[in-house]
């Protein structure tokens, strides 16, 4: 039913079914529609949080499918998420979300209408693409986004119920992905990136999102700087047991630079880094 692709970082490169992110998109969409029909989250001024989130996630999954089928170039993938920002802009303006963010030791920054027409599209575009860029190892593209989404869900009071079901389903996929039983594919990585960005906007957790995704921003900055300055991509070597790199052009190659580590060790290290920043964002938000 699902196409099989080789697991490049396993001995013998066994074939693993790919594209299970589609199941996450389908499950989450049905779940959010049920939340809407049951009236568990009230609409304001005719806009609904469950429906807005469902539309965004559907587009994220569709975008991932396009990438799987057509192998889209990055110049197209970088800007396609802007389309999904349109329902979020409408939701934020009609729902009356804050257009300011309070930063510790700095104060409150007021964006006014710029928040709707510039900040929200940037959030969707940056988060979706940076989450998609940090992958390639079993569990990396599922566990780390799951940690961030769990932190955002914990902080959200009004919209907590929107992510309970999807989070449980996603962590089931993450467990199987970590064990090398399946891949979520681009449909999964784009959908979960869109979920994080959209939910953070809907739940008004801008600062928490910015802190949680710092490892992703750091990774994408390394990747893009390497591509633009050296015209070289990040690559990691696999000797049949461990991963190692001779350069530092991404978070993965930075961790494995002249330091052979197993795939699971690399995934756990990066997951701990993401968990640290997620916990930090929670503490800052609560304090």
KESE-161906 format. One record per residue (C-alpha): x, y, z. Coordinates in steps of 0.001 Angstrom, whole numbers, plus 524288, in hexadecimal, padded with zeros to 5 digits. Example, Ala and Ser with C-alpha at 12.3 -4.5 7.8 and 13.67 -1.06 7.14 Angstrom:
REM residues 2
8300C7EE6C81E78 835667FBDC81BE4 
//
This chain:
REM residues 287
800008000080000 80B3E8095880319 8175280A7B7FA6C 823B9804F38004B 8308880C4E800B4 83DE8807F7805AE 841ED80B6081389 84F108117C8103F 85471810C081E1B 851ED80274820C6 85ABC7F72881D1E 8560E7F1548105C 84D177FCF880DEB 840377F5CB81051 834067FAC08096D 82AA78022481263 81CC4806C280F23 81C5A8157180D22 811BC81FE180D86 80ABA81CA781A41 8096B82B2581CDD 7FD2B82A6F81478 7F6AE822AA81F56 7F9EE82D71828FF 7F3B88378D81FFB 7E76682F6881E44 7E62182C3182CB6 7E88183A2D83117 7DEE583FC78274A 7D4128367882B80 7D7428390E839CC 7D69B847D98381F 7C9CF847038309D 7C41983EFD83BC3 7C8A58493A8457E 7C1AB8536F83D44 7B4E484BE283BBA 7B48E8486884A2B 7B63A856BE84D97 7C19185434856D9 7C85F860B48526F 7BFB186C8185082 7C058874CB84440 7C2428838084529 7BD2088CED83AD6 7BA5F8817E831EF 7C84487C0E831FE 7CB7B86EA883769 7D8A686A7783CD0 7D6CA85BE883987 7D2E585EA882B78 7DDD18688A8296D 7E7DA85F0382EBE 7E258853DE8267A 7E37385BF581A00 7F1A485F6081CEE 7F5778515281FE9 7EEAB84C6B813A9 7F696855EE80B8F 80317851C781268 8005C8438980F35 7FCD9846EF80121 8096384EA47FFB9 81126842FE804C4 80A73839E47FB1C 80DF0843127F000 81C17842C07F46F 81BF5833D57F50A 8162D832C97E763 81D0C83DF67E072 829548404D7E8A8 826AD84EE67E9A1 83226858427E971 834C785FBD7F5E7 8315C86CC97EFC0 82372867BA7EE31 8229C860B27FB3E 8278C86CAD8026F 81C0D8753B7FE8E 810D586B8B7FCD1 80D5B86BBF80B79 8098A87A01809D6 7FCC287533803E8 7F98286E4A810AE 7FBD287AFE81801 7EF8D8810E8120A 7E59E87A1E81AEB 7EE4987D0F8269D 7EEA188B8A8234B 7DFCF88BB78227C 7DE7D883F982F25 7E7ED88CA3836B5 7E1668994383249 7D373894B3834C9 7D68288D6684165 7DD38899598470A 7EA688933B84A0A 7F4DF89BBD85007 7FDC98A2688464B 808708A4458506F 8127E89B8E856E6 8189989D608644C 82700899E18651F 82D878986B8727F 837448A353875D5 8336E8AA9486966 825118ADBF86A93 819448AD56861BC 81AC48AE8985311 80E918B33484C07 80D4D8AF0083DC2 7FF6A8B3F783B2A 7FA8F8B06682D8F 8084D8AC1E82995 806058A002831D7 7FACF89B878292B 800C389E2081BE7 80F4789BCC81E4E 8122D894B882B0B 80824889BC8298A 80C408867D81B77 81A878868581FCE 8177887D7C82B36 810A8873BE8224B 81B1F8744D817C4 826EC87378820CD 821CE8691282A29 81C948601181F80 8294086074817C6 832AD85F7D82334 82B81853B2828C9 82C2B84D2A81B78 83ABD84FDB81A57 83E96848C9826D9 83C5F83A8882377 8429682ED681CFB 8445B8267882928 83A8881D2182F21 832B6824768394F 838B6831BF836DB 82D9F8374F82EA7 82346831DE837D5 8284583243845D8 82D9A84032845B2 8216A846BD83FE7 8193683E948492D 820BB84411854CC 81E5D8521C8506C 8100384FA684DAB 80E6B8491B85AF1 814488551F8617A 80B3C85E5185A32 7FF87855C385D70 80342855DB86BD0 803A5864B786BD8 7F6C686664864BB 7EAA38669E86D2D 7DFB286A69863FD 7E44B861B6858D7 7EA7A8566386035 7E06384CB385B30 7E3C584F9A84CFE 7F0B68486684E02 7EE1B83D488578D 7E9F98335084D51 7F3B283778842BB 7FEF28373F84C86 7FBE482954850CA 7FAE7824EB842A2 8077F82BFC83EF7 80F47825DD84A12 80AA68185E845D2 8104781B6D83860 81C838210783ECF 81EC58147C84683 81DB680C2D83A41 8261F815C9832B0 830B08158C83D31 830D8806A983C52 832578076682D96 825158014782AB0 81FEE80CAE82278 822C181A3C81D1B 819098257281DAA 81E7E82B7581132 81D5B8398780CD7 80EB1838E880ECE 811438369381D3E 81C508404681F38 8152B84B4C8183E 808698482381F41 80E9A8480382CC8 8160C85493829CA 8096685AED82580 802C7855B0831C6 80CF785BEC83A98 80C7D86910833B4 7FDA6869A1832A2 7FB028650784076 804C286ECF84618 7FDE4879DD83EEA 7F04187546842C7 7F4368733485102 7FBA28802E8511A 8088787A148555B 811D68821984D13 81D0088343856D7 81C5A874F285AD2 81CE0870E684C9B 82887879AD849D5 83057873D48551C 82C81865B685265 830A5865F184420 83E0B86C028466E 844FA85EFF84368 83D9385E7683682 8412986C7D8333F 84F5B8699A83675 84F6085D8582DC0 8491D864958223F 8528F86FFB823BC 85E2D866B7822D3 8586085FCE8170C 8552B86C4780FA7 86225872D5812BB 86967866D280DC2 8617C866748013C 862C7874FD7FE5D 870F2876D8802A0 8777A869EE7FF2E 86DA1864237F58E 86EA38576F7FD23 8640184F99803E4 864B18490C81121 867CC83A9081028 86A428301D81A4B 871AB8237E817DA 86CE68162F81C79 8765980AD981E4C 86BCF800BF820FA 86B298037C82F8D 86DCA811CE8327E 86C2681F3D82C78 87758828D082B0C 879FB8356E823A6 885F083D3D81FB8 87F0B84A6981F71 87560852998273F 86AAC856C781DDD 85EB3852A0825B4 85AE684EEC83382 85CB2840798304F 86A358425482A63 86E1484B5C8358F 86ADE840D183F8B 8719983608837B1 87D5283E46833BA 888EC834F883566 880C482E1E83FBD 87AD48212283B23 86D6981F0884129 862588159883EB0 8560181A9483842 84E5781953844DE 858B7820B384C89 857F482C2784317 8490C82C488439B 848F282BCE85279 852EF836D48538F 84B2983FBA84A8A 83E7D83BEF85159 8446D83FCC85E73 848A984CE3858BA 83AEC84F65853AB 8352F84B00860AD 83E158547C867F5 8396F8603386012 82B4F85BAC860F8 82C1785AB186FC9 832D6867F087004 8279D86DD586836 81DD2867FC871BA 824E686D8087D84 825FE87B0987774 8178887AD7873D1 81358876898816C 81C4D87FB1888BF 
//
